[in-house]
């Protein structure tokens, strides 16, 4: 259903970072050669190396946080990264999350997966991201399944990975 080659490999953080760097550098240099106005402006303001680093940082962030002042260049670099992963038959952690949401968005598939779970227990809940909450929400099917969360929003340490401690308060307010 997702069009993924079943022989895919999952990139660790180091390899994913390396591939993002390659994609950023390659496409950014091509855009400069093509005289892309956004890329040229970024080089003029930041220089080549800091410009590549800027786009690498934006590419590494979640979509919500990536409000780049250079949206077209970021889109081009993101597409290069997706192409590199596809050509190498690789998936990163973000792909696993987004593909999981896409699969669970199919009601019949979601229902068959939900049937396996009576209890869902999440420790360190303060460190989940919005997409991880979406996955949990799709899996949790009350009253058939029960959700138990454990955590302390004051101890969230994974904001750099998209964790949103405010989710804890939102979910806590819905608990009966």
N, CA and C atoms as a LAMMPS dump frame, in Angstrom:
ITEM: TIMESTEP
0
ITEM: NUMBER OF ATOMS
528
ITEM: BOX BOUNDS ff ff ff
-5.0000000000000000e+02 5.0000000000000000e+02
-5.0000000000000000e+02 5.0000000000000000e+02
-5.0000000000000000e+02 5.0000000000000000e+02
ITEM: ATOMS id mol type element x y z
1 1 1 N 0.794 -1.214 0
2 1 2 C 0 0 0
3 1 3 C 0.841 1.285 0
4 2 1 N 2.091 1.21 0.478
5 2 2 C 2.92 2.412 0.554
6 2 3 C 3.913 2.518 -0.592
7 3 1 N 4.056 1.475 -1.384
8 3 2 C 5.006 1.509 -2.49
9 3 3 C 6.455 1.469 -2.033
10 4 1 N 6.712 0.849 -0.911
11 4 2 C 8.075 0.749 -0.382
12 4 3 C 8.64 -0.611 -0.754
13 5 1 N 9.871 -0.617 -1.234
14 5 2 C 10.56 -1.867 -1.525
15 5 3 C 10.711 -2.649 -0.22
16 6 1 N 10.284 -3.912 -0.177
17 6 2 C 10.339 -4.667 1.08
18 6 3 C 11.758 -4.929 1.592
19 7 1 N 12.757 -4.681 0.769
20 7 2 C 14.146 -4.888 1.19
21 7 3 C 14.776 -3.616 1.76
22 8 1 N 13.948 -2.65 2.177
23 8 2 C 14.477 -1.38 2.672
24 8 3 C 15.328 -1.602 3.923
25 9 1 N 16.201 -0.622 4.162
26 9 2 C 16.999 -0.595 5.383
27 9 3 C 16.662 0.69 6.13
28 10 1 N 16.782 0.638 7.436
29 10 2 C 16.504 1.807 8.264
30 10 3 C 17.826 2.485 8.603
31 11 1 N 17.882 3.792 8.343
32 11 2 C 19.095 4.551 8.624
33 11 3 C 19.174 4.875 10.114
34 12 1 N 20.362 4.752 10.674
35 12 2 C 20.562 5.259 12.031
36 12 3 C 20.721 6.777 11.943
37 13 1 N 20.779 7.438 13.077
38 13 2 C 20.861 8.904 13.103
39 13 3 C 22.086 9.427 12.353
40 14 1 N 23.211 8.722 12.479
41 14 2 C 24.434 9.18 11.82
42 14 3 C 24.28 9.145 10.302
43 15 1 N 23.819 8.016 9.771
44 15 2 C 23.657 7.896 8.322
45 15 3 C 22.592 8.859 7.807
46 16 1 N 21.496 9.019 8.541
47 16 2 C 20.458 9.965 8.118
48 16 3 C 21.025 11.385 8.066
49 17 1 N 21.804 11.759 9.055
50 17 2 C 22.432 13.081 9.062
51 17 3 C 23.393 13.255 7.906
52 18 1 N 24.156 12.22 7.614
53 18 2 C 25.095 12.268 6.487
54 18 3 C 24.357 12.418 5.155
55 19 1 N 23.286 11.673 4.983
56 19 2 C 22.51 11.768 3.739
57 19 3 C 21.82 13.125 3.614
58 20 1 N 21.333 13.685 4.724
59 20 2 C 20.751 15.037 4.689
60 20 3 C 21.815 16.059 4.304
61 21 1 N 23.02 15.9 4.848
62 21 2 C 24.115 16.81 4.509
63 21 3 C 24.453 16.716 3.024
64 22 1 N 24.567 15.505 2.512
65 22 2 C 24.868 15.332 1.079
66 22 3 C 23.79 15.962 0.211
67 23 1 N 22.541 15.679 0.55
68 23 2 C 21.43 16.225 -0.236
69 23 3 C 21.429 17.749 -0.181
70 24 1 N 21.64 18.307 1.006
71 24 2 C 21.649 19.764 1.172
72 24 3 C 22.766 20.392 0.35
73 25 1 N 23.944 19.846 0.494
74 25 2 C 25.108 20.409 -0.211
75 25 3 C 24.944 20.295 -1.725
76 26 1 N 24.594 19.095 -2.205
77 26 2 C 24.471 18.878 -3.65
78 26 3 C 23.419 19.786 -4.281
79 27 1 N 22.224 19.782 -3.718
80 27 2 C 21.14 20.553 -4.33
81 27 3 C 21.361 22.05 -4.174
82 28 1 N 21.901 22.473 -3.04
83 28 2 C 22.17 23.892 -2.834
84 28 3 C 23.184 24.392 -3.872
85 29 1 N 24.245 23.618 -4.113
86 29 2 C 25.236 24.011 -5.118
87 29 3 C 24.619 24.057 -6.518
88 30 1 N 23.766 23.092 -6.827
89 30 2 C 23.087 23.108 -8.132
90 30 3 C 22.201 24.343 -8.274
91 31 1 N 21.486 24.676 -7.217
92 31 2 C 20.612 25.851 -7.268
93 31 3 C 21.409 27.14 -7.452
94 32 1 N 22.579 27.195 -6.855
95 32 2 C 23.44 28.365 -7.054
96 32 3 C 23.87 28.437 -8.517
97 33 1 N 24.283 27.296 -9.071
98 33 2 C 24.675 27.264 -10.486
99 33 3 C 23.517 27.642 -11.4
100 34 1 N 22.296 27.276 -10.998
101 34 2 C 21.103 27.608 -11.789
102 34 3 C 20.663 29.058 -11.571
103 35 1 N 21.376 29.778 -10.709
104 35 2 C 21.087 31.18 -10.398
105 35 3 C 19.726 31.348 -9.716
106 36 1 N 19.361 30.395 -8.874
107 36 2 C 18.123 30.475 -8.108
108 36 3 C 18.21 31.669 -7.155
109 37 1 N 17.228 32.594 -7.217
110 37 2 C 17.317 33.814 -6.402
111 37 3 C 17.379 33.547 -4.896
112 38 1 N 16.616 32.579 -4.392
113 38 2 C 16.65 32.28 -2.954
114 38 3 C 18.017 31.758 -2.535
115 39 1 N 18.572 30.855 -3.331
116 39 2 C 19.883 30.288 -3.005
117 39 3 C 20.959 31.364 -3.07
118 40 1 N 20.895 32.201 -4.079
119 40 2 C 21.883 33.283 -4.206
120 40 3 C 21.785 34.257 -3.026
121 41 1 N 20.553 34.552 -2.599
122 41 2 C 20.369 35.453 -1.462
123 41 3 C 20.946 34.825 -0.185
124 42 1 N 20.708 33.526 -0.002
125 42 2 C 21.238 32.833 1.18
126 42 3 C 22.759 32.865 1.185
127 43 1 N 23.386 32.645 0.026
128 43 2 C 24.85 32.683 -0.056
129 43 3 C 25.361 34.097 0.206
130 44 1 N 24.675 35.074 -0.342
131 44 2 C 25.083 36.465 -0.14
132 44 3 C 25.025 36.843 1.343
133 45 1 N 23.966 36.415 2.033
134 45 2 C 23.803 36.764 3.445
135 45 3 C 24.667 35.919 4.383
136 46 1 N 24.821 34.631 4.049
137 46 2 C 25.423 33.694 4.991
138 46 3 C 26.758 33.107 4.553
139 47 1 N 27.028 33.131 3.265
140 47 2 C 28.179 32.411 2.745
141 47 3 C 27.761 30.986 2.405
142 48 1 N 28.607 30.301 1.67
143 48 2 C 28.264 28.959 1.183
144 48 3 C 28.096 27.945 2.31
145 49 1 N 29.078 27.824 3.168
146 49 2 C 29.028 26.79 4.204
147 49 3 C 27.913 27.035 5.218
148 50 1 N 27.738 28.267 5.646
149 50 2 C 26.654 28.566 6.588
150 50 3 C 25.298 28.416 5.903
151 51 1 N 25.223 28.691 4.603
152 51 2 C 23.978 28.496 3.853
153 51 3 C 23.592 27.027 3.81
154 52 1 N 24.566 26.171 3.507
155 52 2 C 24.302 24.724 3.512
156 52 3 C 23.859 24.292 4.899
157 53 1 N 24.533 24.789 5.919
158 53 2 C 24.196 24.421 7.298
159 53 3 C 22.781 24.867 7.676
160 54 1 N 22.405 26.072 7.217
161 54 2 C 21.05 26.564 7.476
162 54 3 C 20.012 25.596 6.914
163 55 1 N 20.195 25.182 5.663
164 55 2 C 19.218 24.29 5.05
165 55 3 C 19.274 22.894 5.663
166 56 1 N 20.435 22.474 6.07
167 56 2 C 20.541 21.196 6.763
168 56 3 C 19.77 21.249 8.082
169 57 1 N 19.892 22.358 8.803
170 57 2 C 19.147 22.511 10.059
171 57 3 C 17.643 22.496 9.816
172 58 1 N 17.187 23.23 8.809
173 58 2 C 15.754 23.237 8.498
174 58 3 C 15.28 21.843 8.085
175 59 1 N 16.083 21.15 7.304
176 59 2 C 15.719 19.813 6.836
177 59 3 C 15.629 18.837 8.002
178 60 1 N 16.437 19.04 9.032
179 60 2 C 16.461 18.139 10.182
180 60 3 C 15.292 18.359 11.134
181 61 1 N 14.659 19.517 11.059
182 61 2 C 13.557 19.835 11.968
183 61 3 C 12.255 19.235 11.487
184 62 1 N 11.3 19.207 12.399
185 62 2 C 9.972 18.747 11.991
186 62 3 C 9.351 19.779 11.067
187 63 1 N 8.37 19.373 10.302
188 63 2 C 7.708 20.248 9.325
189 63 3 C 7.138 21.5 9.998
190 64 1 N 6.567 21.336 11.183
191 64 2 C 5.938 22.45 11.881
192 64 3 C 6.952 23.546 12.192
193 65 1 N 8.152 23.157 12.563
194 65 2 C 9.159 24.128 12.97
195 65 3 C 9.942 24.709 11.794
196 66 1 N 9.838 24.092 10.646
197 66 2 C 10.673 24.485 9.512
198 66 3 C 10.059 25.628 8.716
199 67 1 N 9.842 26.745 9.372
200 67 2 C 9.316 27.935 8.692
201 67 3 C 10.493 28.668 8.07
202 68 1 N 11.042 28.105 7.02
203 68 2 C 12.238 28.642 6.384
204 68 3 C 11.943 29.941 5.65
205 69 1 N 12.897 30.876 5.687
206 69 2 C 12.736 32.083 4.878
207 69 3 C 12.983 31.8 3.389
208 70 1 N 13.383 30.571 3.087
209 70 2 C 13.679 30.159 1.714
210 70 3 C 12.901 28.886 1.382
211 71 1 N 11.572 28.963 1.292
212 71 2 C 10.757 27.755 1.158
213 71 3 C 11.019 26.96 -0.126
214 72 1 N 11.282 27.635 -1.235
215 72 2 C 11.506 26.905 -2.488
216 72 3 C 12.805 26.121 -2.452
217 73 1 N 13.854 26.729 -1.903
218 73 2 C 15.134 26.019 -1.794
219 73 3 C 14.985 24.838 -0.843
220 74 1 N 14.31 25.047 0.28
221 74 2 C 14.113 23.953 1.228
222 74 3 C 13.318 22.819 0.589
223 75 1 N 12.312 23.156 -0.194
224 75 2 C 11.525 22.143 -0.888
225 75 3 C 12.396 21.346 -1.863
226 76 1 N 13.252 22.038 -2.595
227 76 2 C 14.159 21.37 -3.546
228 76 3 C 15.119 20.425 -2.813
229 77 1 N 15.66 20.896 -1.694
230 77 2 C 16.604 20.083 -0.934
231 77 3 C 15.887 18.888 -0.301
232 78 1 N 14.679 19.113 0.2
233 78 2 C 13.896 18.004 0.771
234 78 3 C 13.616 16.94 -0.276
235 79 1 N 13.281 17.381 -1.47
236 79 2 C 13.02 16.428 -2.559
237 79 3 C 14.284 15.646 -2.904
238 80 1 N 15.442 16.302 -2.896
239 80 2 C 16.703 15.599 -3.164
240 80 3 C 16.953 14.545 -2.1
241 81 1 N 16.699 14.884 -0.843
242 81 2 C 16.879 13.93 0.251
243 81 3 C 15.951 12.73 0.068
244 82 1 N 14.68 12.991 -0.259
245 82 2 C 13.735 11.881 -0.504
246 82 3 C 14.217 11.004 -1.657
247 83 1 N 14.71 11.619 -2.713
248 83 2 C 15.21 10.863 -3.873
249 83 3 C 16.413 10.013 -3.5
250 84 1 N 17.326 10.595 -2.726
251 84 2 C 18.52 9.839 -2.298
252 84 3 C 18.1 8.611 -1.487
253 85 1 N 17.181 8.819 -0.55
254 85 2 C 16.733 7.691 0.271
255 85 3 C 16.093 6.618 -0.603
256 86 1 N 15.251 7.033 -1.527
257 86 2 C 14.567 6.062 -2.39
258 86 3 C 15.571 5.303 -3.253
259 87 1 N 16.55 6.001 -3.818
260 87 2 C 17.518 5.33 -4.693
261 87 3 C 18.399 4.358 -3.922
262 88 1 N 18.628 4.633 -2.647
263 88 2 C 19.443 3.76 -1.808
264 88 3 C 18.597 2.754 -1.023
265 89 1 N 17.267 2.816 -1.211
266 89 2 C 16.332 1.918 -0.528
267 89 3 C 16.44 2.052 0.997
268 90 1 N 16.46 3.309 1.45
269 90 2 C 16.609 3.616 2.866
270 90 3 C 15.386 4.363 3.388
271 91 1 N 15.094 4.174 4.651
272 91 2 C 14.067 4.941 5.358
273 91 3 C 14.704 5.515 6.61
274 92 1 N 14.273 6.717 6.993
275 92 2 C 14.729 7.267 8.265
276 92 3 C 13.594 7.137 9.282
277 93 1 N 13.861 7.546 10.509
278 93 2 C 12.871 7.389 11.575
279 93 3 C 11.586 8.151 11.263
280 94 1 N 11.719 9.343 10.679
281 94 2 C 10.53 10.123 10.319
282 94 3 C 9.672 9.389 9.301
283 95 1 N 10.317 8.687 8.36
284 95 2 C 9.558 7.898 7.382
285 95 3 C 8.745 6.819 8.078
286 96 1 N 9.352 6.165 9.067
287 96 2 C 8.646 5.105 9.788
288 96 3 C 7.396 5.658 10.468
289 97 1 N 7.531 6.838 11.063
290 97 2 C 6.38 7.451 11.733
291 97 3 C 5.303 7.861 10.733
292 98 1 N 5.676 8.568 9.686
293 98 2 C 4.671 9.051 8.728
294 98 3 C 4.031 7.888 7.973
295 99 1 N 4.814 6.87 7.648
296 99 2 C 4.243 5.708 6.955
297 99 3 C 3.303 4.93 7.871
298 100 1 N 3.615 4.882 9.158
299 100 2 C 2.728 4.231 10.124
300 100 3 C 1.381 4.952 10.167
301 101 1 N 1.412 6.286 10.214
302 101 2 C 0.169 7.058 10.211
303 101 3 C -0.609 6.804 8.921
304 102 1 N 0.089 6.773 7.796
305 102 2 C -0.593 6.519 6.519
306 102 3 C -1.266 5.143 6.513
307 103 1 N -0.573 4.138 7.032
308 103 2 C -1.162 2.793 7.093
309 103 3 C -2.365 2.753 8.035
310 104 1 N -2.212 3.341 9.21
311 104 2 C -3.296 3.301 10.195
312 104 3 C -4.47 4.199 9.815
313 105 1 N -4.291 5.045 8.819
314 105 2 C -5.393 5.88 8.347
315 105 3 C -6.389 5.093 7.5
316 106 1 N -6.013 3.881 7.116
317 106 2 C -6.93 2.974 6.424
318 106 3 C -7.804 2.317 7.502
319 107 1 N -9.104 2.616 7.539
320 107 2 C -9.951 2.139 8.639
321 107 3 C -9.936 0.623 8.84
322 108 1 N -9.948 -0.152 7.767
323 108 2 C -9.977 -1.613 7.954
324 108 3 C -8.647 -2.128 8.499
325 109 1 N -7.543 -1.58 8.017
326 109 2 C -6.237 -1.985 8.538
327 109 3 C -6.082 -1.544 9.988
328 110 1 N -6.517 -0.332 10.285
329 110 2 C -6.434 0.187 11.641
330 110 3 C -7.248 -0.694 12.603
331 111 1 N -8.438 -1.075 12.204
332 111 2 C -9.287 -1.919 13.056
333 111 3 C -8.625 -3.266 13.329
334 112 1 N -7.967 -3.833 12.318
335 112 2 C -7.317 -5.129 12.541
336 112 3 C -6.118 -4.998 13.476
337 113 1 N -5.405 -3.89 13.424
338 113 2 C -4.286 -3.672 14.34
339 113 3 C -4.81 -3.384 15.742
340 114 1 N -5.854 -2.573 15.851
341 114 2 C -6.441 -2.255 17.164
342 114 3 C -6.883 -3.517 17.894
343 115 1 N -7.314 -4.527 17.159
344 115 2 C -7.812 -5.758 17.768
345 115 3 C -6.745 -6.473 18.594
346 116 1 N -5.488 -6.198 18.329
347 116 2 C -4.398 -6.845 19.064
348 116 3 C -4.152 -6.239 20.441
349 117 1 N -4.636 -5.026 20.686
350 117 2 C -4.247 -4.294 21.89
351 117 3 C -5.416 -4.058 22.831
352 118 1 N -5.304 -4.608 24.041
353 118 2 C -6.254 -4.303 25.101
354 118 3 C -5.729 -3.144 25.942
355 119 1 N -4.422 -3.09 26.076
356 119 2 C -3.762 -2.052 26.866
357 119 3 C -2.644 -1.429 26.042
358 120 1 N -2.533 -0.112 26.154
359 120 2 C -1.399 0.61 25.574
360 120 3 C -0.784 1.394 26.724
361 121 1 N 0.479 1.11 27.015
362 121 2 C 1.161 1.75 28.127
363 121 3 C 2.34 2.542 27.57
364 122 1 N 2.389 3.828 27.914
365 122 2 C 3.448 4.702 27.415
366 122 3 C 4.186 5.314 28.6
367 123 1 N 5.463 4.991 28.717
368 123 2 C 6.313 5.601 29.732
369 123 3 C 7.02 6.795 29.092
370 124 1 N 7.408 7.759 29.895
371 124 2 C 8.075 8.985 29.418
372 124 3 C 7.201 9.705 28.383
373 125 1 N 5.918 9.761 28.667
374 125 2 C 4.96 10.361 27.739
375 125 3 C 5.31 11.806 27.379
376 126 1 N 5.98 12.513 28.281
377 126 2 C 6.323 13.91 28.02
378 126 3 C 7.27 14.053 26.83
379 127 1 N 7.876 12.972 26.382
380 127 2 C 8.842 13.04 25.29
381 127 3 C 8.297 12.56 23.949
382 128 1 N 6.968 12.417 23.837
383 128 2 C 6.438 12.028 22.538
384 128 3 C 6.182 13.271 21.685
385 129 1 N 6.184 13.042 20.391
386 129 2 C 5.951 14.131 19.437
387 129 3 C 4.486 14.08 18.981
388 130 1 N 4.027 15.116 18.321
389 130 2 C 2.646 15.101 17.813
390 130 3 C 2.358 13.917 16.888
391 131 1 N 3.301 13.534 16.055
392 131 2 C 3.029 12.401 15.149
393 131 3 C 2.973 11.086 15.939
394 132 1 N 3.788 10.968 16.972
395 132 2 C 3.712 9.773 17.814
396 132 3 C 2.385 9.732 18.561
397 133 1 N 1.889 10.884 18.983
398 133 2 C 0.574 10.934 19.615
399 133 3 C -0.5 10.531 18.615
400 134 1 N -0.351 10.945 17.364
401 134 2 C -1.307 10.56 16.323
402 134 3 C -1.344 9.035 16.176
403 135 1 N -0.177 8.403 16.181
404 135 2 C -0.11 6.931 16.08
405 135 3 C -0.818 6.296 17.275
406 136 1 N -0.52 6.783 18.477
407 136 2 C -1.184 6.244 19.679
408 136 3 C -2.695 6.448 19.614
409 137 1 N -3.106 7.621 19.146
410 137 2 C -4.541 7.907 19.045
411 137 3 C -5.229 6.967 18.063
412 138 1 N -4.544 6.632 16.993
413 138 2 C -5.13 5.702 16.022
414 138 3 C -5.198 4.285 16.585
415 139 1 N -4.225 3.904 17.394
416 139 2 C -4.206 2.558 17.966
417 139 3 C -5.193 2.403 19.13
418 140 1 N -5.392 3.472 19.873
419 140 2 C -6.262 3.424 21.049
420 140 3 C -7.724 3.482 20.602
421 141 1 N -8.475 2.491 21.031
422 141 2 C -9.877 2.403 20.615
423 141 3 C -10.754 2.097 21.828
424 142 1 N -11.11 3.15 22.588
425 142 2 C -11.949 2.908 23.76
426 142 3 C -13.352 2.49 23.33
427 143 1 N -14.058 1.738 24.086
428 143 2 C -13.698 1.193 25.393
429 143 3 C -12.943 -0.125 25.296
430 144 1 N -12.701 -0.606 24.077
431 144 2 C -12.022 -1.891 23.918
432 144 3 C -10.603 -1.877 24.453
433 145 1 N -9.892 -0.772 24.246
434 145 2 C -8.516 -0.701 24.745
435 145 3 C -8.386 0.41 25.781
436 146 1 N -7.403 0.23 26.632
437 146 2 C -7.134 1.204 27.682
438 146 3 C -5.764 1.832 27.421
439 147 1 N -5.649 3.128 27.739
440 147 2 C -4.4 3.852 27.557
441 147 3 C -3.879 4.296 28.911
442 148 1 N -2.628 3.952 29.212
443 148 2 C -1.974 4.359 30.444
444 148 3 C -0.751 5.178 30.055
445 149 1 N -0.661 6.397 30.601
446 149 2 C 0.509 7.23 30.324
447 149 3 C 1.219 7.543 31.628
448 150 1 N 2.538 7.579 31.56
449 150 2 C 3.374 7.892 32.715
450 150 3 C 4.388 8.926 32.26
451 151 1 N 4.562 9.972 33.04
452 151 2 C 5.557 10.968 32.67
453 151 3 C 5.453 12.212 33.518
454 152 1 N 6.333 13.134 33.234
455 152 2 C 6.373 14.413 33.928
456 152 3 C 6.761 15.469 32.899
457 153 1 N 5.827 16.348 32.532
458 153 2 C 6.125 17.327 31.483
459 153 3 C 7.292 18.257 31.82
460 154 1 N 7.646 18.378 33.083
461 154 2 C 8.783 19.227 33.459
462 154 3 C 10.118 18.557 33.171
463 155 1 N 10.087 17.27 32.793
464 155 2 C 11.328 16.546 32.547
465 155 3 C 11.512 16.192 31.076
466 156 1 N 10.841 16.874 30.192
467 156 2 C 10.985 16.597 28.766
468 156 3 C 12.39 16.983 28.292
469 157 1 N 13.046 16.047 27.61
470 157 2 C 14.414 16.303 27.142
471 157 3 C 14.577 16.124 25.635
472 158 1 N 13.5 15.814 24.921
473 158 2 C 13.632 15.511 23.5
474 158 3 C 12.94 16.526 22.599
475 159 1 N 12.93 17.77 22.98
476 159 2 C 12.324 18.786 22.107
477 159 3 C 13.049 18.856 20.778
478 160 1 N 14.358 18.605 20.778
479 160 2 C 15.126 18.633 19.534
480 160 3 C 14.672 17.541 18.568
481 161 1 N 13.956 16.544 19.063
482 161 2 C 13.408 15.489 18.207
483 161 3 C 11.908 15.658 17.987
484 162 1 N 11.386 16.8 18.356
485 162 2 C 9.973 17.07 18.106
486 162 3 C 9.047 16.774 19.27
487 163 1 N 9.606 16.412 20.437
488 163 2 C 8.754 16.15 21.602
489 163 3 C 7.98 17.415 21.963
490 164 1 N 6.726 17.208 22.37
491 164 2 C 5.875 18.333 22.741
492 164 3 C 5.271 18.045 24.108
493 165 1 N 5.9 18.551 25.184
494 165 2 C 5.412 18.265 26.527
495 165 3 C 3.99 18.756 26.776
496 166 1 N 3.505 19.713 25.997
497 166 2 C 2.136 20.196 26.188
498 166 3 C 1.114 19.107 25.865
499 167 1 N 1.519 18.105 25.097
500 167 2 C 0.613 16.977 24.813
501 167 3 C 0.209 16.281 26.106
502 168 1 N 1.145 16.224 27.056
503 168 2 C 0.862 15.579 28.336
504 168 3 C -0.336 16.248 29.002
505 169 1 N -0.327 17.583 29.058
506 169 2 C -1.429 18.32 29.682
507 169 3 C -2.724 18.135 28.904
508 170 1 N -2.636 18.145 27.577
509 170 2 C -3.833 17.969 26.762
510 170 3 C -4.465 16.602 27.002
511 171 1 N -3.639 15.568 27.02
512 171 2 C -4.15 14.206 27.217
513 171 3 C -4.641 14.029 28.648
514 172 1 N -3.891 14.582 29.598
515 172 2 C -4.253 14.489 31.015
516 172 3 C -5.64 15.076 31.252
517 173 1 N -5.967 16.168 30.585
518 173 2 C -7.264 16.819 30.779
519 173 3 C -8.424 15.972 30.223
520 174 1 N -8.122 15.024 29.33
521 174 2 C -9.156 14.18 28.735
522 174 3 C -9.362 12.864 29.496
523 175 1 N -8.454 12.571 30.426
524 175 2 C -8.556 11.31 31.154
525 175 3 C -9.738 11.357 32.111
526 176 1 N -10.509 10.289 32.088
527 176 2 C -11.712 10.216 32.925
528 176 3 C -11.411 9.607 34.261
